Amino acid sequence: GQNTPNPFNGQSTVTYTIDKEATSAVFTVTDVMGRVISTEKADASKGTHTITLGNHSAGVYYYSLNVDGKVTTKKMIAQ
């Protein structure tokens, strides 16, 4: 899902749902130049999960959730 709030200042939250048990899930944040800002293992179990994003410098970022090779990418703005 889309992070909320967006744009954000300080913290933002991403909620995602996995329909069936997955082998792996990786959450990655990149800047507009494609540089990786952070990568973390995400919960790959069936159900709804939340990831909290911390402080980021003002700018535009993209976050991706890779679940068993299926990647979803969204845009977020830090103020």
N, C-alpha and C positions, 0 to 999 in steps of 0.2 A: 504494500500500500504506500501511499504518499506520506511523507513525514509531516507531523503536525507539532507546533505551528510551522508554517512556511510562508514567508521568511521567518527566521528565528534569531534570537539573541540569547546566547547562553546554552540552553538545552532544547532538544527536539526529540520526538519519539517516532519510531517506525514500527508499525504493527504489520505482521504478515501471518498468513495461514498456510499450513502444509496439509494437503488433503490425504496423503498416505505416508507411511513411514519412509523416510529417505535415508540414504547412506551417509550423505554429507551435505552441509550447508555452510557457505562462506559469505560473509558480508564485507564488502570493500567500498571505501570512499576514495574518490579521485578528484583532483582539481580539473579545471577546464583545459589544462595542457596534457591531461592524461596521467599525471604523476600520482602514484598511490600515496594517499595520506594515512590510511589505516586499513588493516585487514584483520578480521577476527572470525573464529569459528562461531557459527550460529546454531541454535537448537534445530536439529533435523527431525525431531519426533513429530508425529501427527498432532495437529492442533493449531491454536493461535498463540503467537509469541510476540514479544516486544523487545526492541533494541533501543537503548537510549544513546543519543548522540551528544557528545560533550561540546566544549568550547571550540569553535573554529574561527579563524580570522575571517573578517568580512570578505565575501566573495560568493561565486557560484561554484557548486560542487555537484558531483554525480555520485549516487550510491547504487551498488549492484548487489543483488542477492543471487548467488549461484547455488541451486539445489539440484544435485545429481546431474550437473551439466546444463540445466535449463537456467538461463540468466535473465533476470528482470532488472532494468535500470531506470532510475528516476532522477529528476533534477531537484536540487534544493538550494536555497539562498540563505547565507549567514549574514546578519547585519552587524 
